[in-house]
Amino acid sequence: MEILLKVIGYFFVWTLYSYTCHVLAHVRFKYNFLQYFHMKHHAYKYDDTFWPPWHDYLFWFGDLRSSMDVYLTFTLPLVVLTFFDPIPGAILLAFHYVYEVFLSRNVLDHNPKITGVITRYLSIGSFHLKHHTNVRCNFSFYITLWDYLFRTDDKGAKAKRDNRRLKASKASKAL
């Protein structure tokens, strides 16, 4: 039971870390190496094949930039965790491998056919694809909790943007 609770706790910390990295990868400044690696992901064209390309099995995602994006955002914290707490770390590392290799491309993450209630809780299908059309929202991976908590989901981001515009409008009228 203790291991299960640790895996769940570490999972939440890990998803918060990946969410934070993803948000930072979309901050524009000249020396943002996270953005440099991550933008390759947004340029990738997903096709209809179910099976991953052969290099994914080796945990290589086609080129250095795409691979570094995954390594820095997901893999590195789990490798570090595995050194400090081997069993939960290994469980999450195995989950990460299976998800990245077999599920993350067009099976779950980039599958436009996945819509509805499930995308309210899991960052898959239409939820994740909204991020590809509007890079200012839907940053979470695996679960949508962090987007709803920090109001970076598509509706929360729109509400914040509208609120800023309203304040700017009122400020300009006051002058």
N, C-alpha and C positions, 0 to 999 in steps of 0.2 A: 504493500500500500504506500509506503514511504517513497519508493521509486516512482510510482505513478504520479504522486503529488509533485515530486521534483520535476518530472518530465512536463507536467502541465504548467508549473510555475516557470520553468526555463523556457517553455514554448512561448509564453506570453512575453517574457523579457526579450527573447530572440525576435519575435515579430515586431515588438516596439523598436528594437535596434534596426531591423530591416526597413521599417516604415521611416525612421529618422534618416537613414542613409538615402532612401528614395527621395524624400523631401529635399534633402541637401543636394542630391544629384540634379535637381531642377532649379537650383538657385544659380542665377547667372552672375558669374564673375570670372575674370580672366584665367585664374589659376585653379579652377575647380576641377580637380582630377576625377572626382566622382561623376561629374557631368560628362567629361570627356569619355569615360568608359560607358556610361549609361545611354548616351544618345544613339549608340550603335543599335541598342535594343529597339528603339523607336523607328529605326530605318529598316529593320528586318521585315521581310515579306513572308507571312505565314501562309502555307499552302494547305491542301486538304489531306495530306498523308497522315496516317494514323501512327506509323512507326517512326521513331526518331532517327535522325541521320547517324551513321556509324560512329562518328566522333563523339557524340553525346555519351555513349556508353563508357568512354574513356574520361568523361567529365571535362571534355574540351568542347567549347560551344562555337566552333568555327573559326575564331580568330582571337587574338590576345585581348582586344578590348571587350568583346562579349564575355569571354571567360573571366576576365578580371572583375567585371561587373558582378557576376555571380559569386566569385570567390570573396570579394570584399564585403558584399552585402549579406551573404548567407553563410558561406562555408567557413570563413575565418573565425567568426565567433563560436561556431560549433566545435571546431578543432581545439580552440582554447578551452572551451567548456569540458571537452573530453579529457584534457590533461588534468583538470581540477576535480571533475566528478565523472569518471569514466562510463558508468552504466547509462545514466540519463543522456550524457553527451553522445554516446554511441547510438542510442535509440533515435535521437533527433537527427544525427548525421545520416543514419540509414533512411529515415523518413525523407530527409532533404534530397538524398541521392535518387530515391525512387520517384519523388515528385518532380525534380528537375529533369530527369532523363525521360520518364514515361508520361508525365501528366502536364507539365507546365506549358508546353508549346500550344498547339491547337486542340489538344484534348480537353483541357479545362480552362486555362488562363485566357486563351485567345479564341475561344469557341463562341461565335455569335449566337449559336442556338441555345446556349444556357442563359435563361432569363428567369424572372419571377422571384418568388420568396427566397429561394436558396441564395441568390446574389445579395440579399440583405445581410446575410451572415458570413458567407464565404466570398472571398475576393476572386471570383472566377467569372468567365463569360462576359456578359454585358457590363458588369460592374468594372472589371479591369479594362475592357475595351473602351469605356468612356474616358479612361485616363489617356488612351492613345489619341482621342479626338480633342481632349482638353487636358493639357498637361498640368493644370493647376488644381486638379482634384483626383480623388481615388488613388492614393499612394499605397494603401495597405496591401500586404501579401498574405495569403492563406485565410485570414479572417478580416472582417471589415471594421472591427472594434475601434481601431485607432483613428480611422477616418471619421467615424461618428463622434468619438470622444473629442477630437481636436477640430471638428467641423470642417474637415477637408473633403467630405463626400461631395458629390456633385450638387446636391441641394444645399448643403451647408456652405460650400464655397460660393455658390450663387447668391445666397442670402448675405454673406459677408461682403461680397462685391457690390450688391445693391445697396447695402447699408453705407458703405464708403461713398458711393455715388450720391446718395441722399445727403450725407453730411457735407460733401463738397458742394453740392448744389445750395444747401442752406447757408454755407459759409460765403459763397460768392454773392448770394442775394443780400446778405448782411452787410457786405461792403458797399 
